[in-house]
Amino acid sequence: MERFTEKERNFVKTKNHEYSKKVIEYALKRKAGIIKMEDLSLSKRERDNPFFLRNWSYFELQSMIEFKAKKEGMKVIYV
């Protein structure tokens, strides 16, 4: 089971890298200086639950987009 969990995690991380790269490429191609993303603030219960954060791949995707956008001189705004 542990091996399967690791494979699944690696798959999700790889996909998040691919998707974040495509978002940045799309924005660069259209000369966008700002990327808007949905604000998915966590409740206190969710923040205190390590299982929830560990399995929330959208948070990881947002983090990757933020990192890559900053590298390209773009801003990320949450709406």
BAFI-955191 format. One record per residue (C-alpha): residue number from 1; residue in three letters; x, y, z. Coordinates in Angstrom, 3 decimals, padded with zeros to 6 digits. Example, Ala and Ser with C-alpha at 12.3 -4.5 7.8 and 13.67 -1.06 7.14 Angstrom:
REM BAFI-955191
> num / residu / east / north / up
> 1 / ALA / 012.300 / -004.500 / 007.800
> 2 / SER / 013.670 / -001.060 / 007.140
This chain:
REM BAFI-955191
> num / residu / east / north / up
> 1 / MET / 000.000 / 000.000 / 000.000
> 2 / GLU / 002.857 / 002.357 / 000.854
> 3 / ARG / 004.431 / 001.806 / -002.562
> 4 / PHE / 001.144 / 002.557 / -004.303
> 5 / THR / 000.723 / 005.751 / -002.270
> 6 / GLU / 004.176 / 006.935 / -003.316
> 7 / LYS / 003.479 / 006.207 / -006.993
> 8 / GLU / 000.196 / 008.084 / -006.817
> 9 / ARG / 001.897 / 011.049 / -005.132
> 10 / ASN / 004.610 / 011.143 / -007.798
> 11 / PHE / 001.981 / 011.029 / -010.548
> 12 / VAL / 000.033 / 013.947 / -009.041
> 13 / LYS / 003.178 / 016.004 / -008.524
> 14 / THR / 004.281 / 015.407 / -012.119
> 15 / LYS / 000.847 / 016.410 / -013.427
> 16 / ASN / 000.873 / 019.572 / -011.293
> 17 / HIS / 004.268 / 020.492 / -012.768
> 18 / GLU / 002.912 / 019.958 / -016.289
> 19 / TYR / -000.250 / 021.986 / -015.666
> 20 / SER / 001.554 / 024.846 / -013.939
> 21 / LYS / 004.042 / 025.043 / -016.804
> 22 / LYS / 001.197 / 025.197 / -019.329
> 23 / VAL / -000.535 / 027.973 / -017.375
> 24 / ILE / 002.655 / 030.051 / -017.345
> 25 / GLU / 003.342 / 029.394 / -021.041
> 26 / TYR / -000.236 / 030.427 / -021.890
> 27 / ALA / 000.110 / 033.648 / -019.881
> 28 / LEU / 003.496 / 034.469 / -021.415
> 29 / LYS / 002.226 / 033.840 / -024.942
> 30 / ARG / -000.580 / 036.344 / -024.338
> 31 / LYS / 001.714 / 038.816 / -022.544
> 32 / ALA / -000.323 / 038.619 / -019.347
> 33 / GLY / 001.237 / 040.194 / -016.289
> 34 / ILE / -001.335 / 038.862 / -013.841
> 35 / ILE / -002.760 / 035.403 / -013.243
> 36 / LYS / -006.009 / 035.227 / -011.285
> 37 / MET / -006.841 / 032.146 / -009.259
> 38 / GLU / -009.658 / 031.247 / -006.934
> 39 / ASP / -009.040 / 031.908 / -003.244
> 40 / LEU / -009.591 / 028.580 / -001.549
> 41 / SER / -008.817 / 029.616 / 002.008
> 42 / LEU / -008.810 / 026.757 / 004.449
> 43 / SER / -010.926 / 026.604 / 007.550
> 44 / LYS / -009.142 / 026.132 / 010.891
> 45 / ARG / -010.278 / 022.498 / 010.945
> 46 / GLU / -008.774 / 021.894 / 007.500
> 47 / ARG / -005.491 / 023.683 / 008.346
> 48 / ASP / -005.096 / 021.553 / 011.480
> 49 / ASN / -005.667 / 018.324 / 009.570
> 50 / PRO / -002.344 / 017.126 / 008.055
> 51 / PHE / -004.159 / 014.400 / 006.090
> 52 / PHE / -006.279 / 017.037 / 004.357
> 53 / LEU / -003.303 / 019.212 / 003.368
> 54 / ARG / -001.207 / 016.273 / 002.262
> 55 / ASN / -003.942 / 015.154 / -000.096
> 56 / TRP / -004.969 / 018.534 / -001.437
> 57 / SER / -003.176 / 018.661 / -004.792
> 58 / TYR / -004.861 / 021.919 / -005.858
> 59 / PHE / -002.914 / 023.754 / -003.143
> 60 / GLU / 000.300 / 022.315 / -004.562
> 61 / LEU / -000.719 / 023.384 / -008.078
> 62 / GLN / -001.363 / 026.943 / -006.897
> 63 / SER / 002.022 / 027.024 / -005.163
> 64 / MET / 003.783 / 025.854 / -008.311
> 65 / ILE / 002.001 / 028.462 / -010.433
> 66 / GLU / 002.944 / 031.184 / -007.936
> 67 / PHE / 006.598 / 030.122 / -007.973
> 68 / LYS / 006.826 / 029.952 / -011.768
> 69 / ALA / 004.898 / 033.206 / -012.233
> 70 / LYS / 007.234 / 035.046 / -009.866
> 71 / LYS / 010.204 / 033.667 / -011.776
> 72 / GLU / 008.746 / 035.176 / -014.977
> 73 / GLY / 007.900 / 038.508 / -013.346
> 74 / MET / 004.141 / 037.912 / -013.205
> 75 / LYS / 001.773 / 038.453 / -010.294
> 76 / VAL / -000.773 / 035.991 / -008.958
> 77 / ILE / -003.960 / 037.438 / -007.519
> 78 / TYR / -006.564 / 035.435 / -005.631
> 79 / VAL / -010.208 / 036.322 / -006.193
